[in-house]
Amino acid sequence: MTLLLHETQGTLKSQLMSEGIKNHGYSRPYTVTVNEVLNKHRPSQFEFDRSEAVYFSCERDYLKFKKNNSEQIVVVDSNKLDPYKLFVFPNSIAEVILNRIEHYGHTNLKTEAENYWNTGFPFHYYDKNHVNIEEQFTSYFKQSGFGDFEYCPEVLYFDEVPAQLLSSYKKSPARK
């Protein structure tokens, strides 16, 4: 079991807990912008649309990269989700795309988008091999001149999450 965390705004948490997470709801403006670029260069064999995904973080990654209020988080056990619709992609590359859009516009982002799609994995494979994947990612991109940044995974689920699978996140004292 791996806990997957979904951040929400405080006013929406109770709604998610009663109605579940829909994969066609609210997206932040910067997410919409990045989705446009990534979907434009999505490989034909990948049938899912990133703008229709529900975004999660693994608990270990959330605790490493984010410092937000745990009262605004709902969780689901990864084993309860359809494994054929659950993938991990490098949010680090999505952040690079966003940065380049902000500074240079939507031009010349095909390579970055292809790198994003080509470095994704089915979740269960990633979950078992995350240390090796993160090390290889960081080493490859550093050697390729993309810069020195960590692999920050984002878990995308390409379906809705029923309310009965969700619970409130409670960070235990052992999970600091």
WORAKA-V77460 format. One record per pair of residues at least 4 apart in sequence whose ideal C-beta (glycine too) atoms are under 6 Angstrom apart, sorted by the first residue. I is the first residue (numbers start at 1). GAP is how many residues later the second one is. If there is no record, write none. Layout:
I_GAP / I_GAP
This chain:
1_76 / 1_78 / 2_56 / 2_76 / 2_125 / 3_56 / 3_72 / 4_52 / 4_72 / 4_74 / 4_151 / 5_52 / 5_54 / 5_57 / 5_68 / 5_70 / 5_164 / 6_50 / 6_68 / 7_65 / 7_66 / 8_4 / 8_5 / 8_8 / 8_64 / 10_62 / 12_4 / 15_4 / 16_5 / 16_58 / 17_149 / 18_145 / 19_144 / 20_140 / 20_141 / 20_142 / 20_143 / 21_33 / 21_140 / 22_138 / 23_29 / 23_31 / 23_137 / 27_4 / 27_5 / 30_68 / 33_68 / 34_60 / 34_63 / 34_64 / 35_4 / 35_15 / 35_16 / 37_60 / 37_72 / 37_76 / 38_12 / 38_75 / 38_78 / 39_10 / 39_11 / 41_69 / 41_72 / 41_73 / 42_4 / 43_74 / 48_110 / 53_103 / 53_105 / 54_103 / 54_107 / 56_99 / 57_4 / 57_5 / 61_4 / 61_92 / 62_4 / 65_87 / 70_99 / 70_101 / 73_96 / 74_92 / 75_92 / 75_94 / 76_4 / 76_85 / 76_89 / 76_90 / 80_85 / 81_5 / 81_76 / 83_41 / 85_72 / 85_73 / 85_74 / 86_37 / 86_71 / 87_33 / 87_69 / 88_33 / 88_35 / 88_38 / 88_65 / 88_67 / 89_27 / 89_31 / 89_65 / 90_29 / 90_61 / 91_61 / 91_63 / 92_57 / 92_59 / 92_60 / 93_19 / 93_22 / 93_23 / 96_16 / 97_12 / 97_15 / 100_4 / 101_5 / 109_4 / 114_4 / 121_4 / 121_5 / 123_4 / 126_4 / 129_4 / 130_4 / 134_17 / 136_4 / 137_14 / 138_13 / 141_5 / 142_6 / 161_4 / 171_4
